[in-house]
Amino acid sequence: MKQKVQAIGKALSGMVMPNIGAFIAWGFITALFIDAGWWPNAKLASIQPFMLHFLIPALIAAQGGKMV
C-alpha cells in the first residue's frame, strides 16, 4: 500500500515539477498586476485567469502525456 501511494505521488510530482516556472510566472503576474497588486494594470491582469484555467493544466497534461 505504501509503495503504491509513493508511486502515485512520484508520478504527480513528475508532472508538476518541470512546470514550476509556469507557476512562478503566474504568481508574479498575479502579485504584480491584479487590482490589489503592486502595479495594478487591467490589461496584464486579464491574462491571469486564462493562465490558471488553460495554460497551466495544458502544460501539466503535456508533461503527463510525455511520461506515458
The first five atom37 places (N, CA, C, CB, O) and aatype in JSON, in Angstrom:
{
  "aatype": [12, 11, 5, 11, 19, 5, 0, 9, 7, 11, 0, 10, 15, 7, 12, 19, 12, 14, 2, 9, 7, 0, 13, 9, 0, 17, 7, 13, 9, 16, 0, 10, 13, 9, 3, 0, 7, 17, 17, 14, 2, 0, 11, 10, 0, 15, 9, 5, 14, 13, 12, 10, 8, 13, 10, 9, 14, 0, 10, 9, 0, 0, 5, 7, 7, 11, 12, 19],
  "atom_mask": [
    [1, 1, 1, 1, 1],
    [1, 1, 1, 1, 1],
    [1, 1, 1, 1, 1],
    [1, 1, 1, 1, 1],
    [1, 1, 1, 1, 1],
    [1, 1, 1, 1, 1],
    [1, 1, 1, 1, 1],
    [1, 1, 1, 1, 1],
    [1, 1, 1, 0, 1],
    [1, 1, 1, 1, 1],
    [1, 1, 1, 1, 1],
    [1, 1, 1, 1, 1],
    [1, 1, 1, 1, 1],
    [1, 1, 1, 0, 1],
    [1, 1, 1, 1, 1],
    [1, 1, 1, 1, 1],
    [1, 1, 1, 1, 1],
    [1, 1, 1, 1, 1],
    [1, 1, 1, 1, 1],
    [1, 1, 1, 1, 1],
    [1, 1, 1, 0, 1],
    [1, 1, 1, 1, 1],
    [1, 1, 1, 1, 1],
    [1, 1, 1, 1, 1],
    [1, 1, 1, 1, 1],
    [1, 1, 1, 1, 1],
    [1, 1, 1, 0, 1],
    [1, 1, 1, 1, 1],
    [1, 1, 1, 1, 1],
    [1, 1, 1, 1, 1],
    [1, 1, 1, 1, 1],
    [1, 1, 1, 1, 1],
    [1, 1, 1, 1, 1],
    [1, 1, 1, 1, 1],
    [1, 1, 1, 1, 1],
    [1, 1, 1, 1, 1],
    [1, 1, 1, 0, 1],
    [1, 1, 1, 1, 1],
    [1, 1, 1, 1, 1],
    [1, 1, 1, 1, 1],
    [1, 1, 1, 1, 1],
    [1, 1, 1, 1, 1],
    [1, 1, 1, 1, 1],
    [1, 1, 1, 1, 1],
    [1, 1, 1, 1, 1],
    [1, 1, 1, 1, 1],
    [1, 1, 1, 1, 1],
    [1, 1, 1, 1, 1],
    [1, 1, 1, 1, 1],
    [1, 1, 1, 1, 1],
    [1, 1, 1, 1, 1],
    [1, 1, 1, 1, 1],
    [1, 1, 1, 1, 1],
    [1, 1, 1, 1, 1],
    [1, 1, 1, 1, 1],
    [1, 1, 1, 1, 1],
    [1, 1, 1, 1, 1],
    [1, 1, 1, 1, 1],
    [1, 1, 1, 1, 1],
    [1, 1, 1, 1, 1],
    [1, 1, 1, 1, 1],
    [1, 1, 1, 1, 1],
    [1, 1, 1, 1, 1],
    [1, 1, 1, 0, 1],
    [1, 1, 1, 0, 1],
    [1, 1, 1, 1, 1],
    [1, 1, 1, 1, 1],
    [1, 1, 1, 1, 1]
  ],
  "atom_positions": [
    [[0.83, -1.2, 0.0], [0.0, 0.0, 0.0], [0.87, 1.26, 0.0], [-0.94, 0.0, 1.22], [0.62, 2.2, -0.76]],
    [[1.89, 1.27, 0.86], [2.76, 2.44, 0.96], [3.49, 2.68, -0.36], [3.76, 2.28, 2.11], [3.65, 3.82, -0.79]],
    [[3.94, 1.62, -1.01], [4.66, 1.76, -2.27], [3.75, 2.3, -3.38], [5.25, 0.41, -2.69], [4.2, 3.08, -4.22]],
    [[2.49, 1.89, -3.38], [1.54, 2.39, -4.38], [1.3, 3.9, -4.21], [0.2, 1.64, -4.28], [1.29, 4.65, -5.18]],
    [[1.11, 4.32, -2.96], [0.9, 5.74, -2.68], [2.14, 6.54, -3.08], [0.56, 5.97, -1.19], [2.01, 7.62, -3.65]],
    [[3.32, 6.03, -2.78], [4.55, 6.72, -3.15], [4.72, 6.79, -4.66], [5.75, 6.04, -2.52], [5.2, 7.79, -5.18]],
    [[4.33, 5.73, -5.36], [4.43, 5.73, -6.83], [3.49, 6.76, -7.44], [4.12, 4.34, -7.39], [3.85, 7.44, -8.4]],
    [[2.3, 6.87, -6.89], [1.35, 7.88, -7.39], [1.88, 9.28, -7.11], [-0.05, 7.69, -6.72], [1.81, 10.16, -7.98]],
    [[2.41, 9.51, -5.93], [2.98, 10.8, -5.59], [4.16, 11.15, -6.48], [0.0, 0.0, 0.0], [4.32, 12.31, -6.87]],
    [[4.99, 10.17, -6.79], [6.13, 10.4, -7.68], [5.66, 10.77, -9.07], [7.04, 9.16, -7.74], [6.23, 11.67, -9.7]],
    [[4.63, 10.11, -9.56], [4.09, 10.42, -10.89], [3.51, 11.83, -10.92], [3.02, 9.39, -11.29], [3.73, 12.57, -11.88]],
    [[2.76, 12.19, -9.89], [2.16, 13.53, -9.85], [3.23, 14.62, -9.76], [1.2, 13.64, -8.66], [3.14, 15.64, -10.44]],
    [[4.23, 14.4, -8.93], [5.29, 15.41, -8.81], [6.11, 15.47, -10.09], [6.19, 15.1, -7.61], [6.65, 16.52, -10.43]],
    [[6.23, 14.36, -10.81], [6.94, 14.35, -12.08], [6.22, 15.16, -13.15], [0.0, 0.0, 0.0], [6.85, 15.64, -14.1]],
    [[4.91, 15.32, -13.0], [4.17, 16.16, -13.94], [4.23, 17.63, -13.56], [2.72, 15.71, -14.01], [4.23, 18.5, -14.44]],
    [[4.28, 17.93, -12.28], [4.21, 19.32, -11.82], [5.58, 19.99, -11.79], [3.58, 19.37, -10.42], [5.7, 21.15, -12.2]],
    [[6.59, 19.31, -11.33], [7.9, 19.93, -11.11], [8.53, 20.51, -12.37], [8.82, 18.93, -10.51], [9.14, 21.58, -12.28]],
    [[8.44, 19.89, -13.54], [9.03, 20.53, -14.73], [8.33, 21.83, -15.12], [8.98, 19.58, -15.9], [8.88, 22.63, -15.88]],
    [[7.14, 22.06, -14.61], [6.38, 23.26, -14.93], [6.4, 24.29, -13.83], [4.96, 22.89, -15.24], [5.55, 25.18, -13.79]],
    [[7.35, 24.19, -12.93], [7.4, 25.09, -11.79], [7.6, 26.54, -12.25], [8.53, 24.68, -10.82], [7.14, 27.47, -11.59]],
    [[8.27, 26.74, -13.37], [8.45, 28.08, -13.91], [7.13, 28.74, -14.28], [0.0, 0.0, 0.0], [6.96, 29.94, -14.09]],
    [[6.2, 27.95, -14.8], [4.88, 28.49, -15.15], [4.13, 28.9, -13.89], [4.06, 27.45, -15.94], [3.44, 29.92, -13.89]],
    [[4.26, 28.13, -12.81], [3.61, 28.51, -11.56], [4.22, 29.8, -11.0], [3.73, 27.38, -10.53], [3.5, 30.66, -10.49]],
    [[5.52, 29.93, -11.09], [6.18, 31.13, -10.6], [5.77, 32.34, -11.43], [7.72, 30.96, -10.63], [5.49, 33.41, -10.88]],
    [[5.72, 32.19, -12.75], [5.3, 33.29, -13.62], [3.87, 33.7, -13.32], [5.43, 32.9, -15.1], [3.55, 34.89, -13.27]],
    [[2.99, 32.71, -13.12], [1.6, 33.03, -12.79], [1.52, 33.79, -11.47], [0.75, 31.74, -12.72], [0.75, 34.74, -11.34]],
    [[2.3, 33.38, -10.5], [2.32, 34.06, -9.21], [2.82, 35.49, -9.31], [0.0, 0.0, 0.0], [2.26, 36.39, -8.68]],
    [[3.87, 35.7, -10.1], [4.37, 37.06, -10.29], [3.35, 37.95, -10.98], [5.65, 37.04, -11.08], [3.11, 39.08, -10.55]],
    [[2.73, 37.44, -12.04], [1.72, 38.23, -12.75], [0.57, 38.57, -11.82], [1.21, 37.48, -14.0], [0.06, 39.69, -11.82]],
    [[0.16, 37.6, -11.02], [-0.93, 37.84, -10.08], [-0.53, 38.88, -9.04], [-1.35, 36.53, -9.39], [-1.29, 39.81, -8.76]],
    [[0.65, 38.71, -8.45], [1.07, 39.62, -7.39], [1.31, 41.04, -7.9], [2.33, 39.1, -6.74], [1.08, 42.01, -7.17]],
    [[1.76, 41.17, -9.12], [2.11, 42.5, -9.63], [0.92, 43.26, -10.2], [3.17, 42.38, -10.67], [0.78, 44.46, -9.96]],
    [[0.06, 42.58, -10.97], [-0.84, 43.3, -11.84], [-2.32, 43.21, -11.51], [-0.65, 42.84, -13.19], [-3.12, 43.85, -12.19]],
    [[-2.74, 42.45, -10.51], [-4.16, 42.45, -10.16], [-4.51, 43.77, -9.48], [-4.51, 41.23, -9.23], [-3.63, 44.58, -9.18]],
    [[-5.8, 44.0, -9.23], [-6.25, 45.28, -8.65], [-5.58, 45.6, -7.32], [-7.75, 45.25, -8.46], [-5.3, 46.77, -7.04]],
    [[-5.33, 44.59, -6.51], [-4.71, 44.83, -5.2], [-3.2, 44.64, -5.26], [-5.31, 43.89, -4.15], [-2.54, 44.61, -4.22]],
    [[-2.62, 44.51, -6.47], [-1.2, 44.25, -6.63], [-0.35, 45.49, -6.48], [0.0, 0.0, 0.0], [-0.85, 46.57, -6.16]],
    [[0.95, 45.33, -6.72], [1.89, 46.42, -6.57], [1.76, 47.45, -7.68], [3.3, 45.89, -6.54], [1.82, 48.65, -7.41]],
    [[1.57, 46.99, -8.92], [1.39, 47.89, -10.07], [0.12, 47.46, -10.79], [2.63, 47.85, -11.03], [0.21, 46.74, -11.79]],
    [[-1.03, 47.88, -10.34], [-2.29, 47.45, -10.97], [-2.33, 47.82, -12.45], [-3.5, 48.08, -10.25], [-2.08, 48.96, -12.84]],
    [[-2.66, 46.82, -13.26], [-2.77, 47.03, -14.7], [-3.83, 46.06, -15.21], [-1.38, 46.82, -15.43], [-3.62, 44.85, -15.2]],
    [[-4.94, 46.59, -15.66], [-6.08, 45.74, -16.05], [-5.76, 44.86, -17.25], [-7.28, 46.6, -16.34], [-6.22, 43.72, -17.31]],
    [[-5.0, 45.38, -18.21], [-4.69, 44.58, -19.41], [-3.82, 43.38, -19.06], [-3.99, 45.45, -20.47], [-4.08, 42.27, -19.51]],
    [[-2.8, 43.61, -18.27], [-1.92, 42.49, -17.9], [-2.6, 41.55, -16.91], [-0.62, 43.01, -17.3], [-2.35, 40.34, -16.93]],
    [[-3.45, 42.07, -16.06], [-4.16, 41.22, -15.11], [-5.2, 40.35, -15.8], [-4.82, 42.06, -14.05], [-5.61, 39.33, -15.26]],
    [[-5.62, 40.74, -16.99], [-6.65, 39.97, -17.69], [-6.14, 38.62, -18.19], [-7.2, 40.77, -18.86], [-6.95, 37.74, -18.48]],
    [[-4.82, 38.42, -18.3], [-4.31, 37.12, -18.74], [-4.21, 36.13, -17.6], [-2.95, 37.28, -19.39], [-4.06, 34.93, -17.83]],
    [[-4.3, 36.61, -16.37], [-4.14, 35.75, -15.2], [-5.15, 34.6, -15.14], [-4.27, 36.58, -13.96], [-4.72, 33.47, -14.91]],
    [[-6.46, 34.82, -15.34], [-7.38, 33.68, -15.27], [-7.18, 32.69, -16.41], [-8.8, 34.17, -15.27], [-7.43, 31.5, -16.24]],
    [[-6.74, 33.17, -17.57], [-6.51, 32.25, -18.69], [-5.31, 31.35, -18.43], [-6.29, 33.04, -19.99], [-5.31, 30.17, -18.79]],
    [[-4.31, 31.91, -17.79], [-3.16, 31.08, -17.42], [-3.58, 30.01, -16.42], [-2.04, 31.95, -16.82], [-3.15, 28.86, -16.53]],
    [[-4.41, 30.39, -15.47], [-4.82, 29.45, -14.44], [-5.73, 28.36, -14.99], [-5.53, 30.19, -13.32], [-5.61, 27.2, -14.59]],
    [[-6.62, 28.71, -15.89], [-7.63, 27.75, -16.36], [-7.2, 26.96, -17.59], [-8.9, 28.48, -16.67], [-7.7, 25.86, -17.82]],
    [[-6.28, 27.5, -18.4], [-5.93, 26.84, -19.65], [-4.45, 26.47, -19.74], [-6.3, 27.72, -20.8], [-4.12, 25.32, -20.02]],
    [[-3.56, 27.43, -19.53], [-2.14, 27.2, -19.77], [-1.53, 26.19, -18.8], [-1.39, 28.5, -19.68], [-0.91, 25.22, -19.24]],
    [[-1.69, 26.41, -17.52], [-1.07, 25.53, -16.54], [-1.61, 24.1, -16.63], [-1.28, 26.07, -15.13], [-0.8, 23.17, -16.61]],
    [[-2.93, 23.87, -16.73], [-3.39, 22.49, -16.91], [-2.89, 21.85, -18.21], [-4.9, 22.46, -16.88], [-2.62, 20.65, -18.24]],
    [[-2.78, 22.64, -19.28], [-2.28, 22.09, -20.54], [-0.81, 21.69, -20.41], [-2.44, 23.11, -21.68], [-0.41, 20.66, -20.95]],
    [[-0.03, 22.49, -19.72], [1.38, 22.14, -19.51], [1.52, 20.87, -18.67], [2.12, 23.3, -18.83], [2.35, 20.01, -18.97]],
    [[0.72, 20.76, -17.62], [0.78, 19.57, -16.78], [0.32, 18.34, -17.56], [-0.07, 19.75, -15.52], [0.92, 17.27, -17.44]],
    [[-0.75, 18.49, -18.36], [-1.23, 17.36, -19.17], [-0.2, 16.95, -20.21], [-2.56, 17.72, -19.86], [-0.02, 15.75, -20.45]],
    [[0.47, 17.9, -20.82], [1.5, 17.56, -21.81], [2.65, 16.8, -21.16], [2.03, 18.83, -22.49], [3.17, 15.85, -21.73]],
    [[3.04, 17.22, -19.97], [4.1, 16.51, -19.26], [3.65, 15.11, -18.88], [4.52, 17.28, -18.02], [4.44, 14.17, -18.96]],
    [[2.39, 14.96, -18.45], [1.87, 13.64, -18.15], [1.81, 12.77, -19.39], [0.0, 0.0, 0.0], [2.07, 11.57, -19.31]],
    [[1.48, 13.35, -20.52], [1.47, 12.6, -21.77], [2.86, 12.13, -22.15], [0.0, 0.0, 0.0], [3.01, 11.01, -22.65]],
    [[3.88, 12.95, -21.91], [5.26, 12.54, -22.17], [5.64, 11.35, -21.29], [6.23, 13.69, -21.92], [6.34, 10.44, -21.73]],
    [[5.16, 11.39, -20.05], [5.51, 10.31, -19.11], [4.89, 8.98, -19.52], [5.07, 10.68, -17.69], [5.45, 7.92, -19.26]],
    [[3.72, 9.04, -20.15], [3.05, 7.81, -20.57], [3.7, 7.32, -21.83], [1.53, 8.05, -20.79], [3.29, 6.29, -22.37]]
  ]
}
